[in-house]
Amino acid sequence: MLVQGWMTTDVITIDEDVSMMKASIIMKEKKIRCLPVVNKKGELVGIVSDRDLKDAAPSKATTLDVYELNYLLSSIKIKDLMITNLAYVRPDETVEFAAILMLENKISSLPVINNKGALIGIVTQTDIFKVLINIAGVYTGGIQFAFSLEDRAGSIREAADVIRSYGGRIVSVLSTRETAEEGRLNVYTRSSSLPEEKLRDLVKELEEKFVVLYTSKDLLEEVENRRVRIL
């Protein structure tokens, strides 16, 4: 999947002469954690995060009174705080590559720029989570079967056929060699929900015919019960 299909294009930006105070207000009002900084041509020249603002803010132990503090916050410009050595991603690069860039740089978002250096969007960790959920098909398939299969043609189909024989509809199949034993493939197959009795019989047959790492049933109704609520 390409970044252009998942990035946010309606990006809130600021210019480098904006004050630290105004940038902080924008972040709080819009509930965002970073702001791309662009010049008059719309070119990306930097980025500032809520962490940058916190690091630059005066300590709570400061002896400045409220007027002096407000003056200080108004006089500090974003150009003095922003990061200019930027990690970025292009719209025709994959979401997986964007995830690697975020992980390696320990950041939660990436600006998306075109070949002219103009900012055209932003992709965040939340977007990556959405891609994972979409690929895995969690909302449409509540049961995941994890296998250690022989790394040969047809091994995935054989396991999937058994699931289908019990009425399970295959929603997604993900596989990896990275965490598998030599000559094997770890496969994660997600299926539509099944009645408990059928599921028990299915798991029993799968365990007789294949190496089953685990079977997990996601209860989506629990999402609402575990939603974080601000009192």
NORKA-V335263 format. One line per field, one symbol per residue. phi: phi as a letter, one per 30 degrees, with the letter a starting at -180 (. if undefined). Layout:
# NORKA-V335263
phi = ???
This chain:
# NORKA-V335263
phi = .ceddbdccdcdbbcdcddedddddddddchbcabdcbcddiddclabcdddddddddddddcdddddddddddddcdddcddcdcdbbcdccdddddddddddchbcabdcbcdciddblbbbeddddddeddddiddcbcbcccbccddbdjdddddddddddcjdcdcabcbacdccdeibbdbcccbddbeeddddddddddddcbdcdabbcdcdddeddcddcdd
